[in-house]
Amino acid sequence: MLYVILLGVDVTRKLFYIIVVAGILVIFITTLFLRGSRQASSIKLEVKGLYIDDSNGYPSIIIDFTANKYGFVFKLFDERGGLIDMKTPIEGATRISLSLTGLKPYITITEPRTYVLKVFYNDREVYSKTINVNGASILAELLECDVEKSTSELKLLSLYIWVKNTGDAPLYLCDVACTPPLEVYINGEKAQFYLSRELLVIRPGEIQVVKISLLPVAIKNPIVNVEIIIGEIKETLTFNLKETLKLE
């Protein structure tokens, strides 16, 4: 009988300890939750502006923001949810850039793309926005050209072209490092050329005069068709060489 009583006391004592420990755990978890909730409610992040521009050779989304705390992580995803780029701003920063093409520089976006920008604080999402990018596009006009004239033929030596980027992504012009590369066709034939500078970046809305120096191209017909191709971007210029140069 005494053994049964002692056994009952021992079981009661164990139950008591279990209840006490469980209570402590509940209080601890509740405290952490309330502290996290208060901390989250005190976080303030305001995105002031978003725009697309070049950032050191990378087509990027530029984010202007204000925050009362730091430790935010900015992440950029593609439309399938794949992570493209992520950064954590240093304390005091109010601007950050995320590459639209990951680790690949000098890429001209030539077709519509959809991105999702998300901001996290302590692994908690505090901001999300879908961003649609149409890509770069060009408007071009011939300003002048250099020609070598002989008794038998004309040779086209260079073109000076007025170029405006009418799209919403940077336009990268070069013949090797850029993707897609710049291609020039004259009267249907691919021309060998080099630019006045190794790399030209034309930002959205920006205008530049581009000099294209050619390996001399023999011109038999005074009507010249010049095609400028950058991936899916195509611009055709047609001019009369005699009228342009005022040749007899």
Contacts in CASP RR format, 6 or more apart in sequence:
PFRMAT RR
TARGET T0000
AUTHOR 0000-0000-0000
METHOD contacts of the structure
MODEL  1
MLYVILLGVDVTRKLFYIIVVAGILVIFITTLFLRGSRQASSIKLEVKGL
YIDDSNGYPSIIIDFTANKYGFVFKLFDERGGLIDMKTPIEGATRISLSL
TGLKPYITITEPRTYVLKVFYNDREVYSKTINVNGASILAELLECDVEKS
TSELKLLSLYIWVKNTGDAPLYLCDVACTPPLEVYINGEKAQFYLSRELL
VIRPGEIQVVKISLLPVAIKNPIVNVEIIIGEIKETLTFNLKETLKLE
39 122 0 8 1.000
40 121 0 8 1.000
40 122 0 8 1.000
40 124 0 8 1.000
40 126 0 8 1.000
42 68 0 8 1.000
42 69 0 8 1.000
43 67 0 8 1.000
43 68 0 8 1.000
43 69 0 8 1.000
43 121 0 8 1.000
43 126 0 8 1.000
44 66 0 8 1.000
44 67 0 8 1.000
44 68 0 8 1.000
44 69 0 8 1.000
45 65 0 8 1.000
45 66 0 8 1.000
45 67 0 8 1.000
45 72 0 8 1.000
45 119 0 8 1.000
45 121 0 8 1.000
45 126 0 8 1.000
45 127 0 8 1.000
46 65 0 8 1.000
46 66 0 8 1.000
46 67 0 8 1.000
47 63 0 8 1.000
47 64 0 8 1.000
47 65 0 8 1.000
47 119 0 8 1.000
47 127 0 8 1.000
47 129 0 8 1.000
48 64 0 8 1.000
48 65 0 8 1.000
48 66 0 8 1.000
48 94 0 8 1.000
49 63 0 8 1.000
49 64 0 8 1.000
49 65 0 8 1.000
50 61 0 8 1.000
50 62 0 8 1.000
50 63 0 8 1.000
50 64 0 8 1.000
50 117 0 8 1.000
50 129 0 8 1.000
50 131 0 8 1.000
51 61 0 8 1.000
51 62 0 8 1.000
52 59 0 8 1.000
52 60 0 8 1.000
52 61 0 8 1.000
52 62 0 8 1.000
52 100 0 8 1.000
52 133 0 8 1.000
52 168 0 8 1.000
52 169 0 8 1.000
52 170 0 8 1.000
52 204 0 8 1.000
53 60 0 8 1.000
53 62 0 8 1.000
53 97 0 8 1.000
53 170 0 8 1.000
53 203 0 8 1.000
53 204 0 8 1.000
54 60 0 8 1.000
54 170 0 8 1.000
54 201 0 8 1.000
54 203 0 8 1.000
55 62 0 8 1.000
55 97 0 8 1.000
55 99 0 8 1.000
56 105 0 8 1.000
57 105 0 8 1.000
57 106 0 8 1.000
57 170 0 8 1.000
57 172 0 8 1.000
57 201 0 8 1.000
58 97 0 8 1.000
58 99 0 8 1.000
58 100 0 8 1.000
58 101 0 8 1.000
58 102 0 8 1.000
58 104 0 8 1.000
58 105 0 8 1.000
59 99 0 8 1.000
59 100 0 8 1.000
59 101 0 8 1.000
59 107 0 8 1.000
59 108 0 8 1.000
59 109 0 8 1.000
59 169 0 8 1.000
59 170 0 8 1.000
59 172 0 8 1.000
60 97 0 8 1.000
60 98 0 8 1.000
60 99 0 8 1.000
60 100 0 8 1.000
61 76 0 8 1.000
61 97 0 8 1.000
61 98 0 8 1.000
61 100 0 8 1.000
61 115 0 8 1.000
61 117 0 8 1.000
61 131 0 8 1.000
62 95 0 8 1.000
62 96 0 8 1.000
62 97 0 8 1.000
63 74 0 8 1.000
63 95 0 8 1.000
63 96 0 8 1.000
63 97 0 8 1.000
63 98 0 8 1.000
63 117 0 8 1.000
64 94 0 8 1.000
64 95 0 8 1.000
65 89 0 8 1.000
65 94 0 8 1.000
65 95 0 8 1.000
65 96 0 8 1.000
66 94 0 8 1.000
67 89 0 8 1.000
69 121 0 8 1.000
70 89 0 8 1.000
70 90 0 8 1.000
70 91 0 8 1.000
70 92 0 8 1.000
70 93 0 8 1.000
71 88 0 8 1.000
71 89 0 8 1.000
71 121 0 8 1.000
72 88 0 8 1.000
72 89 0 8 1.000
72 119 0 8 1.000
72 120 0 8 1.000
72 121 0 8 1.000
72 126 0 8 1.000
73 86 0 8 1.000
73 87 0 8 1.000
73 88 0 8 1.000
73 119 0 8 1.000
73 120 0 8 1.000
73 121 0 8 1.000
74 86 0 8 1.000
74 87 0 8 1.000
74 88 0 8 1.000
74 89 0 8 1.000
74 96 0 8 1.000
74 98 0 8 1.000
74 117 0 8 1.000
74 118 0 8 1.000
74 119 0 8 1.000
75 83 0 8 1.000
75 85 0 8 1.000
75 86 0 8 1.000
75 98 0 8 1.000
75 117 0 8 1.000
75 118 0 8 1.000
75 119 0 8 1.000
75 120 0 8 1.000
76 83 0 8 1.000
76 84 0 8 1.000
76 85 0 8 1.000
76 86 0 8 1.000
76 98 0 8 1.000
76 99 0 8 1.000
76 100 0 8 1.000
76 115 0 8 1.000
76 116 0 8 1.000
76 117 0 8 1.000
76 118 0 8 1.000
77 83 0 8 1.000
77 84 0 8 1.000
77 115 0 8 1.000
77 116 0 8 1.000
77 117 0 8 1.000
77 118 0 8 1.000
78 84 0 8 1.000
78 113 0 8 1.000
78 114 0 8 1.000
78 115 0 8 1.000
78 116 0 8 1.000
79 113 0 8 1.000
79 114 0 8 1.000
79 115 0 8 1.000
79 116 0 8 1.000
81 116 0 8 1.000
84 98 0 8 1.000
84 99 0 8 1.000
84 100 0 8 1.000
84 101 0 8 1.000
84 102 0 8 1.000
84 115 0 8 1.000
85 98 0 8 1.000
85 99 0 8 1.000
85 100 0 8 1.000
85 102 0 8 1.000
86 98 0 8 1.000
87 96 0 8 1.000
87 97 0 8 1.000
87 98 0 8 1.000
89 96 0 8 1.000
98 117 0 8 1.000
100 109 0 8 1.000
100 113 0 8 1.000
100 115 0 8 1.000
100 133 0 8 1.000
100 169 0 8 1.000
101 107 0 8 1.000
101 109 0 8 1.000
104 179 0 8 1.000
105 177 0 8 1.000
106 172 0 8 1.000
106 174 0 8 1.000
106 177 0 8 1.000
106 178 0 8 1.000
106 179 0 8 1.000
106 199 0 8 1.000
107 172 0 8 1.000
107 178 0 8 1.000
107 179 0 8 1.000
108 135 0 8 1.000
108 136 0 8 1.000
108 169 0 8 1.000
108 170 0 8 1.000
108 171 0 8 1.000
108 172 0 8 1.000
108 178 0 8 1.000
108 179 0 8 1.000
108 180 0 8 1.000
108 230 0 8 1.000
108 231 0 8 1.000
108 233 0 8 1.000
109 133 0 8 1.000
109 135 0 8 1.000
109 136 0 8 1.000
109 169 0 8 1.000
110 135 0 8 1.000
110 136 0 8 1.000
110 180 0 8 1.000
110 230 0 8 1.000
110 231 0 8 1.000
110 232 0 8 1.000
110 233 0 8 1.000
111 135 0 8 1.000
111 232 0 8 1.000
112 132 0 8 1.000
112 133 0 8 1.000
112 134 0 8 1.000
112 135 0 8 1.000
113 132 0 8 1.000
113 133 0 8 1.000
113 135 0 8 1.000
114 130 0 8 1.000
114 131 0 8 1.000
114 132 0 8 1.000
114 133 0 8 1.000
115 130 0 8 1.000
115 131 0 8 1.000
115 132 0 8 1.000
115 133 0 8 1.000
116 128 0 8 1.000
116 129 0 8 1.000
116 130 0 8 1.000
116 131 0 8 1.000
117 127 0 8 1.000
117 128 0 8 1.000
117 129 0 8 1.000
117 130 0 8 1.000
117 131 0 8 1.000
118 125 0 8 1.000
118 127 0 8 1.000
118 128 0 8 1.000
119 125 0 8 1.000
119 126 0 8 1.000
119 127 0 8 1.000
119 128 0 8 1.000
120 126 0 8 1.000
133 168 0 8 1.000
133 169 0 8 1.000
134 167 0 8 1.000
134 168 0 8 1.000
134 169 0 8 1.000
135 167 0 8 1.000
135 168 0 8 1.000
135 169 0 8 1.000
136 165 0 8 1.000
136 167 0 8 1.000
136 168 0 8 1.000
136 169 0 8 1.000
136 170 0 8 1.000
136 171 0 8 1.000
136 202 0 8 1.000
136 204 0 8 1.000
136 230 0 8 1.000
136 233 0 8 1.000
137 165 0 8 1.000
137 166 0 8 1.000
137 167 0 8 1.000
137 233 0 8 1.000
138 163 0 8 1.000
138 164 0 8 1.000
138 165 0 8 1.000
138 166 0 8 1.000
138 171 0 8 1.000
138 202 0 8 1.000
138 228 0 8 1.000
138 230 0 8 1.000
138 233 0 8 1.000
138 235 0 8 1.000
139 163 0 8 1.000
139 164 0 8 1.000
139 166 0 8 1.000
139 235 0 8 1.000
140 161 0 8 1.000
140 162 0 8 1.000
140 163 0 8 1.000
140 164 0 8 1.000
140 228 0 8 1.000
140 235 0 8 1.000
140 237 0 8 1.000
141 161 0 8 1.000
141 162 0 8 1.000
141 237 0 8 1.000
142 159 0 8 1.000
142 160 0 8 1.000
142 161 0 8 1.000
142 162 0 8 1.000
142 226 0 8 1.000
142 237 0 8 1.000
142 239 0 8 1.000
142 244 0 8 1.000
143 160 0 8 1.000
143 161 0 8 1.000
143 162 0 8 1.000
143 209 0 8 1.000
144 160 0 8 1.000
144 244 0 8 1.000
145 156 0 8 1.000
145 157 0 8 1.000
145 158 0 8 1.000
145 159 0 8 1.000
145 160 0 8 1.000
145 241 0 8 1.000
145 244 0 8 1.000
145 245 0 8 1.000
146 156 0 8 1.000
146 157 0 8 1.000
146 158 0 8 1.000
147 154 0 8 1.000
147 155 0 8 1.000
147 156 0 8 1.000
147 157 0 8 1.000
147 219 0 8 1.000
147 241 0 8 1.000
147 245 0 8 1.000
148 154 0 8 1.000
148 155 0 8 1.000
148 157 0 8 1.000
148 216 0 8 1.000
149 155 0 8 1.000
149 247 0 8 1.000
153 218 0 8 1.000
153 219 0 8 1.000
153 220 0 8 1.000
154 218 0 8 1.000
154 219 0 8 1.000
154 222 0 8 1.000
154 241 0 8 1.000
154 247 0 8 1.000
155 216 0 8 1.000
155 217 0 8 1.000
155 218 0 8 1.000
155 219 0 8 1.000
156 186 0 8 1.000
156 214 0 8 1.000
156 216 0 8 1.000
156 217 0 8 1.000
156 219 0 8 1.000
156 224 0 8 1.000
156 241 0 8 1.000
157 213 0 8 1.000
157 214 0 8 1.000
157 216 0 8 1.000
158 211 0 8 1.000
158 212 0 8 1.000
158 213 0 8 1.000
158 214 0 8 1.000
159 211 0 8 1.000
159 212 0 8 1.000
159 214 0 8 1.000
159 226 0 8 1.000
160 209 0 8 1.000
160 210 0 8 1.000
160 211 0 8 1.000
160 212 0 8 1.000
161 209 0 8 1.000
161 210 0 8 1.000
161 211 0 8 1.000
161 212 0 8 1.000
161 228 0 8 1.000
161 237 0 8 1.000
162 207 0 8 1.000
162 209 0 8 1.000
163 171 0 8 1.000
163 202 0 8 1.000
163 207 0 8 1.000
163 208 0 8 1.000
163 209 0 8 1.000
163 210 0 8 1.000
164 202 0 8 1.000
164 205 0 8 1.000
164 206 0 8 1.000
164 207 0 8 1.000
165 171 0 8 1.000
165 202 0 8 1.000
165 203 0 8 1.000
165 204 0 8 1.000
165 205 0 8 1.000
165 206 0 8 1.000
165 207 0 8 1.000
166 205 0 8 1.000
167 204 0 8 1.000
167 205 0 8 1.000
168 204 0 8 1.000
169 204 0 8 1.000
170 201 0 8 1.000
170 202 0 8 1.000
170 203 0 8 1.000
170 204 0 8 1.000
171 201 0 8 1.000
171 202 0 8 1.000
171 203 0 8 1.000
171 230 0 8 1.000
172 178 0 8 1.000
172 199 0 8 1.000
172 200 0 8 1.000
172 201 0 8 1.000
173 182 0 8 1.000
173 195 0 8 1.000
173 199 0 8 1.000
173 200 0 8 1.000
173 201 0 8 1.000
173 202 0 8 1.000
173 210 0 8 1.000
173 230 0 8 1.000
174 181 0 8 1.000
174 182 0 8 1.000
174 195 0 8 1.000
174 198 0 8 1.000
174 199 0 8 1.000
174 200 0 8 1.000
175 181 0 8 1.000
175 182 0 8 1.000
175 193 0 8 1.000
175 194 0 8 1.000
175 195 0 8 1.000
177 199 0 8 1.000
178 199 0 8 1.000
180 230 0 8 1.000
180 231 0 8 1.000
181 230 0 8 1.000
182 195 0 8 1.000
182 228 0 8 1.000
182 229 0 8 1.000
182 230 0 8 1.000
183 190 0 8 1.000
183 227 0 8 1.000
183 228 0 8 1.000
183 229 0 8 1.000
183 230 0 8 1.000
184 190 0 8 1.000
184 191 0 8 1.000
184 193 0 8 1.000
184 212 0 8 1.000
184 214 0 8 1.000
184 226 0 8 1.000
184 227 0 8 1.000
184 228 0 8 1.000
184 229 0 8 1.000
185 191 0 8 1.000
185 225 0 8 1.000
185 226 0 8 1.000
185 227 0 8 1.000
185 229 0 8 1.000
186 214 0 8 1.000
186 217 0 8 1.000
186 224 0 8 1.000
186 225 0 8 1.000
186 226 0 8 1.000
186 227 0 8 1.000
187 219 0 8 1.000
187 221 0 8 1.000
187 224 0 8 1.000
187 225 0 8 1.000
188 225 0 8 1.000
188 227 0 8 1.000
189 217 0 8 1.000
191 214 0 8 1.000
191 215 0 8 1.000
191 217 0 8 1.000
192 214 0 8 1.000
192 215 0 8 1.000
193 212 0 8 1.000
193 213 0 8 1.000
193 214 0 8 1.000
193 215 0 8 1.000
194 213 0 8 1.000
195 210 0 8 1.000
195 211 0 8 1.000
195 212 0 8 1.000
195 213 0 8 1.000
196 210 0 8 1.000
196 211 0 8 1.000
196 213 0 8 1.000
200 208 0 8 1.000
200 210 0 8 1.000
202 208 0 8 1.000
219 241 0 8 1.000
222 240 0 8 1.000
222 241 0 8 1.000
222 242 0 8 1.000
222 243 0 8 1.000
222 247 0 8 1.000
223 238 0 8 1.000
223 239 0 8 1.000
223 240 0 8 1.000
223 241 0 8 1.000
224 238 0 8 1.000
224 239 0 8 1.000
224 240 0 8 1.000
224 241 0 8 1.000
225 236 0 8 1.000
225 237 0 8 1.000
225 238 0 8 1.000
226 236 0 8 1.000
226 237 0 8 1.000
226 238 0 8 1.000
226 239 0 8 1.000
227 234 0 8 1.000
227 235 0 8 1.000
227 236 0 8 1.000
227 237 0 8 1.000
228 234 0 8 1.000
228 235 0 8 1.000
228 236 0 8 1.000
228 237 0 8 1.000
241 247 0 8 1.000
242 248 0 8 1.000
END
